[in-house]
C-alpha cells in the first residue's frame, strides 16, 4: 500500500485551491459578524453575557447539526452539491439579520448560520485528505489558510466599509460572494472524484462513496469505540473554546476599553488572522515530517504563554504585536488536528468523523462566550483573557494521552479503534 502511494504521481492542486476559496467564504461571514458584534451590542443595549450568548446559541445549533451533517455526507457522497449548499446556507441568514429589531430574532438568524456551516467540513476535509494521502498535512493546511484568509480579510474590508455603510447594509451586500462561489463549485467540481487509484478509475464520487444504512451502522459502531477520535475531538474542543472566546471578546475589549475605531478594530483582527495564515502551511508541512503530536504540543504551550503575557500587560502599546504572535500559534494547530483525525479514523467514516470533531468543537465553543460574558460582567472585561488561557492549557493536557501520530502515508483501517 505504501509503495503504491509513493509511486503515484503528484496530483494537481487545482481542486485544493477552489475548495480553499470556498472555505475562506465560510469563515468570511462569521468573521464579519464578530466585527459587527460590538456595534450591534451597543445599538441593542446588550450586556456582555447577552453578547456572549449570541455566539453560544450559534454554536449550540452547529453542535446539534454537525453529526447528522457528517452522516449525510457519508451516505450521500455528492461533494460539490453539499459544499455549494453549505456556502449558500451560511451566507443567506445574514440577509435576514439585516431586518432584526430585537434580540430573539437575531438569535434565530445566528442559529441558521450554525446549521448551514456544518456541511462544509465533513465534505471538504475528507475529500482533500483522501485525494492527497501522502500530503495530508500540507493540503489541509492550505485549506486552513482559506479560513485564515477569510477571517483576516473580512474585518479589514468590513471595517473600512463601515465608514460608509451601516451594519445592516453590510450584511446584505455581503451575501453576494457566497452565492457566486456556490455556483462556481457546482460547475467546476461537478465531476469531483474522491479517490482515484489510477487514471482508469473514473467512477464519479456520488456513485462511489455512498454507503447503505447497514454498512454505515456497522462502521459507526466501530467508530464510537475509537479512543483517538475521542481524545482529539475533546482536545480540539478546548482549543475551540479558546478561539471562540477570544474572537468574541477581543473585539469588545479593543472597542470598549481601548477605544479602537471600526477601521482600527478591523486592522487588529486582520493581524490576528494574518499571523495564522502564515502559520498554517508551516505547521502542516512540519507535522507531515515531525509528527502531529510534537507540533500541536509546541503550539499550545506557546499560545498559553502569550495569553498570560497579554493578561499581564493589558494597556501595553505593543498589544497588537501580542495579538499577532497569539494568532500565529493558535491557528497553527487547526489543520494539524484535522490531519491527525483523518489518520486515526476509517476512510469510509471520514464524514462522520469530521462531523463528530466539529460537533464537539461547536459544543465546547457554545459554552465559551457565555461563560466569558458572565466572567466579564462580574470581574471586568479583561478577566476573560485568564479564562481563555485556562482553556488552551486543558487542551494541551489531553494531548499527552494520545499516542504518537501514525504514518501520514496510510489511512486508518476500518478496524482501528485507537
C-alpha positions as CSV (number, residue, x, y, z in Angstrom):
1,X,0.0,0.0,0.0
2,X,2.7,2.4,0.9
3,X,4.7,1.6,-2.2
4,X,1.7,2.3,-4.5
5,X,1.1,5.6,-2.8
6,X,4.7,6.7,-3.1
7,X,4.8,5.7,-6.7
8,X,1.7,7.7,-7.5
9,X,2.5,11.0,-9.4
10,X,1.7,14.1,-7.5
11,X,-1.8,15.3,-8.3
12,X,-2.7,18.8,-9.4
13,X,-3.7,21.2,-6.6
14,X,-6.5,22.9,-8.6
15,X,-9.2,21.2,-6.6
16,X,-7.4,22.2,-3.4
17,X,-7.4,25.9,-4.3
18,X,-11.0,26.0,-5.4
19,X,-12.2,24.3,-2.2
20,X,-9.9,26.6,-0.2
21,X,-11.6,29.7,-1.6
22,X,-14.9,28.3,-0.7
23,X,-13.6,27.5,2.8
24,X,-12.5,31.1,3.1
25,X,-16.0,32.3,2.4
26,X,-17.5,30.1,5.1
27,X,-15.2,31.9,7.5
28,X,-15.7,35.4,6.0
29,X,-19.3,35.6,7.2
30,X,-18.6,34.7,10.9
31,X,-15.5,36.9,10.9
32,X,-17.7,39.8,9.7
33,X,-20.2,39.1,12.5
34,X,-17.5,39.2,15.2
35,X,-16.6,42.6,14.0
36,X,-20.2,43.8,14.0
37,X,-21.0,42.4,17.4
38,X,-19.7,45.4,19.4
39,X,-21.8,47.7,17.2
40,X,-24.9,45.5,17.4
41,X,-24.4,45.1,21.1
42,X,-24.3,48.9,21.6
43,X,-27.3,49.5,19.4
44,X,-29.5,46.9,21.2
45,X,-28.1,47.8,24.7
46,X,-26.9,44.2,25.4
47,X,-24.8,43.1,28.4
48,X,-21.6,41.1,27.9
49,X,-23.4,37.9,28.8
50,X,-26.1,38.6,26.2
51,X,-23.5,39.2,23.6
52,X,-21.7,36.0,24.5
53,X,-24.9,34.0,24.4
54,X,-25.4,35.1,20.7
55,X,-22.3,33.2,19.7
56,X,-23.1,30.4,22.1
57,X,-26.5,30.0,20.5
58,X,-25.0,29.8,17.1
59,X,-22.6,27.0,18.2
60,X,-25.4,25.1,20.0
61,X,-27.2,24.9,16.7
62,X,-24.0,23.9,15.0
63,X,-23.2,21.2,17.5
64,X,-26.7,19.6,17.2
65,X,-26.5,19.5,13.4
66,X,-22.8,18.6,12.9
67,X,-23.0,14.8,13.4
68,X,-26.2,14.5,11.3
69,X,-24.4,16.5,8.7
70,X,-21.4,14.1,8.7
71,X,-23.8,11.2,8.4
72,X,-25.4,12.8,5.4
73,X,-22.0,13.3,3.7
74,X,-21.0,9.6,4.2
75,X,-24.3,8.3,3.0
76,X,-25.0,10.7,0.0
77,X,-21.5,11.4,-1.2
78,X,-22.3,14.2,-3.6
79,X,-19.4,16.5,-2.6
80,X,-19.9,19.5,-4.9
81,X,-23.6,19.8,-4.2
82,X,-23.1,19.6,-0.4
83,X,-20.3,22.2,-0.4
84,X,-22.4,24.6,-2.6
85,X,-25.4,24.1,-0.3
86,X,-23.3,24.9,2.7
87,X,-21.9,28.1,1.2
88,X,-25.3,29.4,0.3
89,X,-26.9,28.5,3.6
90,X,-24.1,30.1,5.7
91,X,-24.5,33.4,3.9
92,X,-28.2,33.9,3.4
93,X,-29.2,34.2,7.1
94,X,-27.2,37.4,7.3
95,X,-29.7,39.0,4.8
96,X,-32.5,38.1,7.3
97,X,-30.3,39.6,10.1
98,X,-30.5,43.0,8.4
99,X,-34.2,43.0,9.3
100,X,-33.7,42.4,13.0
101,X,-35.1,44.8,15.6
102,X,-34.8,42.6,18.7
103,X,-32.5,40.1,20.4
104,X,-34.6,37.0,19.8
105,X,-34.8,37.4,16.0
106,X,-31.0,37.9,16.0
107,X,-30.6,34.5,17.8
108,X,-32.7,32.7,15.2
109,X,-30.5,34.1,12.4
110,X,-27.3,33.0,14.0
111,X,-28.7,29.6,14.6
112,X,-29.4,29.2,10.9
113,X,-25.8,30.2,10.2
114,X,-24.6,27.5,12.6
115,X,-26.7,24.8,10.9
116,X,-25.5,25.8,7.4
117,X,-21.8,25.8,8.2
118,X,-21.8,22.2,9.4
119,X,-21.9,20.6,5.9
120,X,-18.7,22.2,4.7
121,X,-16.0,20.5,6.9
122,X,-17.4,16.9,6.8
123,X,-17.4,17.2,3.0
124,X,-14.2,19.2,2.2
125,X,-11.7,17.7,4.7
126,X,-12.2,14.0,3.9
127,X,-12.2,14.9,0.1
128,X,-8.8,16.6,0.4
129,X,-7.4,14.1,2.8
130,X,-8.2,11.1,0.7
131,X,-7.2,12.7,-2.7
132,X,-3.8,13.7,-1.3
133,X,-2.9,10.9,1.2
134,X,0.8,11.5,1.2
135,X,0.5,15.3,1.6
136,X,-2.4,15.3,4.0
137,X,-1.0,17.8,6.5
138,X,0.1,20.2,3.7
139,X,-3.2,20.2,1.7
140,X,-5.3,20.6,4.9
141,X,-3.0,23.5,5.9
142,X,-3.8,25.1,2.5
143,X,-7.5,24.5,3.2
144,X,-6.9,26.0,6.7
145,X,-5.2,29.0,5.0
146,X,-8.6,29.7,3.3
147,X,-10.1,30.0,6.7
148,X,-7.4,32.4,7.9
149,X,-7.7,34.5,4.7
150,X,-11.5,34.8,5.2
151,X,-11.1,35.5,8.9
152,X,-8.3,38.1,8.1
153,X,-9.7,40.0,5.1
154,X,-13.3,40.2,6.3
155,X,-12.7,42.5,9.3
156,X,-10.2,44.6,7.3
157,X,-12.7,45.0,4.4
158,X,-15.8,45.4,6.5
159,X,-14.1,47.7,9.0
160,X,-13.4,50.1,6.0
161,X,-16.9,49.7,4.5
162,X,-18.5,50.6,7.9
163,X,-17.1,54.1,7.5
164,X,-19.5,54.4,4.5
165,X,-22.4,52.0,5.2
166,X,-24.2,50.9,8.3
167,X,-24.1,47.3,9.5
168,X,-27.5,46.4,8.1
169,X,-26.4,47.4,4.6
170,X,-23.2,45.5,5.1
171,X,-24.8,42.1,5.8
172,X,-27.0,42.3,2.7
173,X,-24.1,43.3,0.4
174,X,-22.0,40.5,2.0
175,X,-24.1,37.6,0.7
176,X,-23.2,38.1,-3.0
177,X,-19.7,36.4,-3.0
178,X,-21.1,33.3,-1.2
179,X,-23.8,32.8,-3.8
180,X,-21.3,33.3,-6.7
181,X,-18.9,30.8,-5.2
182,X,-21.6,28.2,-4.6
183,X,-22.4,28.2,-8.3
184,X,-18.6,28.1,-9.2
185,X,-18.2,25.0,-7.0
186,X,-21.2,23.3,-8.5
187,X,-19.8,23.9,-12.0
188,X,-16.1,23.3,-11.6
189,X,-16.3,20.4,-9.2
190,X,-19.3,18.7,-10.8
191,X,-17.0,15.7,-11.7
192,X,-15.2,15.6,-8.4
193,X,-13.6,12.3,-7.6
194,X,-12.8,11.3,-4.0
195,X,-10.3,8.5,-4.6
196,X,-8.5,7.8,-7.8
197,X,-6.3,4.7,-7.7
198,X,-5.2,5.3,-11.3
199,X,-6.2,7.2,-14.4
200,X,-8.6,4.5,-15.5
201,X,-10.7,4.9,-12.3
202,X,-13.3,7.4,-13.4
203,X,-16.2,6.4,-11.2
204,X,-18.0,9.6,-10.1
205,X,-17.8,10.3,-6.4
206,X,-21.6,10.2,-5.9
207,X,-21.6,6.6,-7.2
208,X,-18.5,5.5,-5.4
209,X,-18.8,7.0,-1.9
210,X,-22.3,6.3,-0.7
211,X,-23.0,3.5,1.8
212,X,-26.0,1.5,2.6
213,X,-27.6,2.1,6.0
214,X,-26.4,-1.4,7.1
215,X,-22.8,-0.7,6.1
216,X,-23.0,2.7,7.8
217,X,-24.4,1.3,11.1
218,X,-21.5,-1.2,11.3
219,X,-18.9,1.5,10.6
220,X,-20.5,3.8,13.2
221,X,-20.3,1.1,15.9
222,X,-16.5,0.7,15.4
223,X,-16.0,4.5,15.2
224,X,-17.7,5.1,18.5
225,X,-15.0,2.9,20.1
226,X,-12.1,4.9,18.6
227,X,-10.2,6.3,21.6
228,X,-8.1,8.6,19.3
229,X,-11.2,10.2,17.9
230,X,-12.5,11.0,21.4
231,X,-9.2,12.5,22.6
232,X,-8.5,14.5,19.5
233,X,-12.1,15.9,19.5
234,X,-12.1,16.8,23.2
235,X,-8.7,18.5,23.0
236,X,-9.8,20.3,19.9
237,X,-13.0,21.3,21.7
238,X,-11.0,23.1,24.4
239,X,-8.9,24.8,21.8
240,X,-12.1,25.9,20.1
241,X,-13.2,27.4,23.4
242,X,-10.0,29.4,23.4
243,X,-10.5,30.6,19.9
244,X,-14.2,31.4,20.2
245,X,-14.0,33.3,23.5
246,X,-11.1,35.3,22.0
247,X,-12.9,36.0,18.8
248,X,-15.9,37.3,20.7
249,X,-14.3,39.3,23.5
250,X,-11.1,40.6,21.9
251,X,-13.1,43.0,19.6
252,X,-15.2,44.0,22.6
253,X,-12.1,44.8,24.7
254,X,-10.4,46.8,21.9
255,X,-13.7,48.7,21.0
256,X,-14.9,49.4,24.6
257,X,-11.7,49.6,26.6
258,X,-9.0,50.7,24.2
259,X,-11.3,53.0,22.1
260,X,-10.4,51.4,18.8
261,X,-12.4,52.8,15.8
262,X,-14.2,50.3,13.5
263,X,-11.3,50.6,11.0
264,X,-8.7,50.1,13.7
265,X,-10.6,47.1,15.0
266,X,-10.6,45.6,11.5
267,X,-6.8,46.0,11.3
268,X,-6.3,44.4,14.7
269,X,-8.4,41.4,13.8
270,X,-6.7,41.2,10.4
271,X,-3.3,41.0,12.2
272,X,-4.6,38.1,14.4
273,X,-5.7,36.1,11.4
274,X,-2.9,37.0,9.0
275,X,-0.4,35.6,11.5
276,X,-2.5,32.3,11.4
277,X,-2.3,32.4,7.6
278,X,1.5,32.3,7.8
279,X,1.5,29.6,10.4
280,X,-0.9,27.1,8.7
281,X,1.3,25.9,5.9
282,X,4.4,25.8,8.1
283,X,2.7,23.7,10.8
284,X,1.1,21.5,8.3
285,X,4.3,20.7,6.5
286,X,6.3,20.3,9.7
287,X,3.6,17.9,11.1
288,X,4.0,15.7,8.0
289,X,7.7,15.3,8.8
290,X,8.0,15.7,12.6
291,X,4.6,14.2,13.7
292,X,1.3,15.8,14.6
293,X,1.7,15.5,18.4
294,X,5.0,17.4,18.5
295,X,3.7,20.4,16.5
296,X,0.3,20.6,18.4
297,X,2.0,20.4,21.8
298,X,4.5,23.2,21.0
299,X,1.8,25.4,19.5
300,X,-0.5,25.1,22.5
301,X,2.3,25.8,25.0
302,X,3.2,29.0,23.2
303,X,-0.5,30.0,22.9
304,X,-0.9,29.7,26.7
305,X,2.3,31.7,27.3
306,X,1.3,34.6,25.1
307,X,-2.2,34.8,26.7
308,X,-0.5,35.0,30.1
309,X,1.8,37.8,28.8
310,X,-1.2,39.7,27.4
311,X,-3.0,39.4,30.7
312,X,0.0,40.9,32.5
313,X,0.2,43.9,30.2
314,X,-3.3,45.0,29.4
315,X,-2.6,48.6,28.3
316,X,0.7,47.9,26.5
317,X,1.3,49.9,23.4
318,X,2.5,46.7,21.7
319,X,-0.8,44.9,22.4
320,X,-1.4,44.3,18.7
321,X,2.1,42.6,18.4
322,X,0.9,40.2,21.2
323,X,-2.2,39.6,19.1
324,X,-0.1,38.7,16.0
325,X,2.1,36.2,17.9
326,X,-1.0,34.7,19.5
327,X,-2.7,34.2,16.1
328,X,0.4,32.5,14.8
329,X,0.4,29.8,17.4
330,X,-3.3,29.5,18.0
331,X,-4.2,28.9,14.3
332,X,-1.2,26.7,13.6
333,X,-3.0,23.9,15.4
334,X,-6.2,23.6,13.4
335,X,-5.0,21.8,10.2
336,X,-2.7,19.5,12.1
337,X,-5.6,18.3,14.3
338,X,-7.7,17.6,11.2
339,X,-4.9,15.7,9.5
340,X,-4.3,13.6,12.7
341,X,-8.0,12.8,12.9
342,X,-8.0,11.6,9.2
343,X,-5.1,9.2,10.1
344,X,-6.8,7.9,13.2
345,X,-10.3,7.0,11.7
346,X,-11.6,4.8,8.9
347,X,-11.8,6.3,5.4
348,X,-15.4,5.3,4.8
349,X,-16.5,7.0,8.0
350,X,-14.5,10.2,7.3
351,X,-17.5,12.5,7.0
352,X,-18.9,11.3,10.3
353,X,-15.5,11.6,12.0
354,X,-15.2,15.2,10.9
355,X,-18.8,15.8,11.8
356,X,-18.1,14.4,15.3
357,X,-15.0,16.6,15.6
358,X,-16.7,19.7,14.6
359,X,-19.8,18.8,16.7
360,X,-17.6,18.5,19.8
361,X,-15.8,21.8,18.9
362,X,-19.2,23.5,18.4
363,X,-20.4,22.2,21.7
364,X,-17.4,23.5,23.6
365,X,-17.4,26.7,21.6
366,X,-21.0,27.2,22.6
367,X,-20.0,27.2,26.3
368,X,-17.1,29.7,26.0
369,X,-18.7,33.0,25.0
370,X,-21.5,32.8,27.6
371,X,-19.0,31.7,30.3
372,X,-16.6,34.5,29.3
373,X,-19.5,37.0,29.3
374,X,-20.5,36.0,32.9
375,X,-16.9,36.5,33.9
376,X,-16.7,39.9,32.2
377,X,-19.9,41.2,33.8
378,X,-18.7,40.0,37.2
379,X,-15.0,40.7,37.2
380,X,-14.4,43.1,34.2
381,X,-13.9,42.6,30.5
382,X,-10.2,41.9,30.7
383,X,-10.6,38.9,33.1
384,X,-11.8,36.9,30.0
385,X,-8.1,36.6,29.0
386,X,-7.4,34.4,32.1
387,X,-10.3,32.2,31.1
388,X,-9.1,31.6,27.5
389,X,-5.6,30.9,28.8
390,X,-7.0,28.1,31.1
391,X,-8.9,26.5,28.2
392,X,-5.8,26.1,26.0
393,X,-3.9,24.6,28.9
394,X,-6.6,22.0,29.3
395,X,-6.5,21.2,25.6
396,X,-2.7,20.6,25.8
397,X,-3.0,18.3,28.8
398,X,-5.3,16.0,26.8
399,X,-2.8,15.6,24.0
400,X,-0.4,13.9,26.3
401,X,-2.8,10.9,26.4
402,X,-2.5,10.5,22.6
403,X,-0.1,8.0,21.1
404,X,2.3,9.5,18.5
405,X,0.6,10.0,15.2
406,X,0.7,7.2,12.6
407,X,2.5,7.4,9.3
408,X,0.9,10.1,7.2
409,X,1.1,7.7,4.2
410,X,-1.6,5.4,5.3
411,X,-5.2,5.8,6.2
412,X,-6.7,4.2,9.4
413,X,-8.3,0.9,8.7
414,X,-11.9,0.3,9.5
415,X,-10.9,-1.8,12.4
416,X,-8.8,0.7,14.0
417,X,-10.1,1.7,17.4
418,X,-7.2,3.9,18.5
